[in-house]
């Protein structure tokens, strides 16, 4: 199987070179290799873990309001965060323009929906994708605006956990100023033979079988095609065709810009890669990707191409760590992890108890009186009274610790962490 895959790649590369009329040099299929991708400037070394994603999600939804009831498809969400609901609805929707998105009715059931007892988004994500997978699916949508849900296509299959982690690594390489060009971009995988991927972005079986660094490269390459599209089809402009060294062939059939037979390249020595020798569009995608992963080589071998691509990167450079950190603020300073925020909470509670050993008892009485107004209620209402009292205690504790409401939302809503439980745990500890 490995030998067959190698021979298939070898034949493709040789075929491309033969079509261009030169065997002068055996080019690599991609414009960057394993060391280039893995050691690229401002490259994340590890994928986001659960704690980091939860911290990101808390920050992303901090301005959301609690919605008492919200029905979407077969889900009946109760007391859920409005921004979290919007993310979930977008995730279960097809790719749309902003105007289409704002005018679309999302209430109809979509693929992947079934009768469910889930009343919160976390439960729904776990049900649809798996607990860890669901977090990453939501993160990729909210951070990069790529929808990796299998709900968007009948032929799509769910990404595995390892594949989702790989996607987050590859998408993190995209500079922040190039993100969010469209709303809810599709990015899905199908169990079908084909190239590694295409510009829609649709990935195929071959993508799942190549090493992680190549997966990153392919995703960035396909993203480059998107950039060409939103930048007024830069890869099809006369200026780019002339710069990249391509000439239209004399063909009688209807001209297809992406058909290699419709292009000739007199000089293949300046080709960036075997893939770049296909046509002007692939040459652009390889150059754009090379600027991110192998900029030193691109600058040395194709300085004019480097200068042109640099304009699309808004003059930002990736030649070394110092030149690219401004484009990747998340690379310089990671969001605080869940563990760090939990420790902040527990350390603060511990201090409260050292200052006042009766704090738990006093706070309990304070909140009970506040909820009941000092009146006696029948036993049937005890559960509701306890819940309101617990909520009061949680807020009072966080207020005492000078933790803002956004962190209360983070701990209570996203994590399900109950400060009151932490209080009682510390109450059992000796001072």
ZIWOCOR-V41317 format. One record per backbone hydrogen bond with DSSP energy under -0.5 kcal/mol. CO is the residue of the C=O (numbers start at 1). NH is the residue of the N-H. If there is no record, write none. Layout:
co = [CO	CO]
nh = [NH	NH]
//
This chain:
co = [1	2	3	4	5	6	7	8	9	10	11	12	13	14	15	16	17	17	18	25	28	29	33	34	35	37	40	42	49	50	51	52	53	54	55	56	57	59	61	65	66	67	67	68	70	70	72	74	75	75	77	80	81	82	83	84	85	86	87	88	90	96	97	98	99	100	101	104	107	110	118	119	120	121	122	123	124	125	125	126	130	131	132	133	134	135	136	137	138	139	140	140	141	144	145	145	146	147	149	150	153	155	157	160	161	162	163	164	165	166	167	168	169	170	171	175	176	182	183	185	188	189	190	192	196	198	201	202	203	204	204	205	205	206	206	207	211	212	213	214	215	216	217	218	219	220	221	222	223	224	225	226	227	228	228	229	229	233	234	237	238	239	240	241	241	242	247	249	255	256	258	259	260	262	264	266	268	273	274	275	279	280	281	282	283	284	285	286	287	288	289	289	290	294	295	296	297	298	302	303	304	305	306	307	308	308	309	310	311	313	320	321	321	323	324	324	325	327	328	328	329	337	338	339	340	341	342	343	344	345	346	347	348	349	350	351	352	356	358	359	360	361	362	363	364	365	366	367	368	369	372	378	379	381	382	383	384	385	386	387	388	389	390	391	392	393	394	395	396	397	398	399	402	404	404	405	406	407	408	409	409	410	411	411	417	418	418	419	420	421	422	423	424	426]
nh = [5	6	7	8	9	10	11	12	13	14	15	16	17	18	19	20	21	22	21	27	274	275	37	38	39	40	43	44	53	54	55	56	57	58	59	60	61	62	64	82	68	79	80	79	72	77	75	116	72	77	70	67	85	86	87	88	89	90	91	92	93	183	101	102	103	104	104	106	73	113	76	78	124	125	126	127	128	129	130	130	134	135	136	137	138	139	140	141	142	143	144	146	145	180	147	185	148	187	152	153	156	191	189	164	165	166	167	168	169	170	171	172	173	173	174	178	179	184	96	147	203	157	192	205	204	201	188	198	190	207	208	208	209	209	210	210	215	216	217	218	219	220	221	222	223	224	225	226	227	228	229	230	231	233	234	232	233	236	237	241	242	243	244	245	246	245	264	251	257	259	260	262	263	249	247	268	271	277	277	278	283	284	285	286	287	288	289	290	291	292	292	293	294	298	299	300	301	302	306	307	308	309	310	311	311	312	313	315	314	316	324	324	325	317	327	328	328	176	331	332	333	341	342	343	344	345	346	347	348	349	350	351	352	353	354	355	356	359	362	363	364	365	366	367	368	369	370	371	372	373	375	381	382	385	386	387	388	389	390	391	392	393	394	395	396	397	398	399	400	401	403	402	404	407	408	409	410	411	412	413	414	415	416	417	419	421	422	423	424	425	426	427	428	429]
//
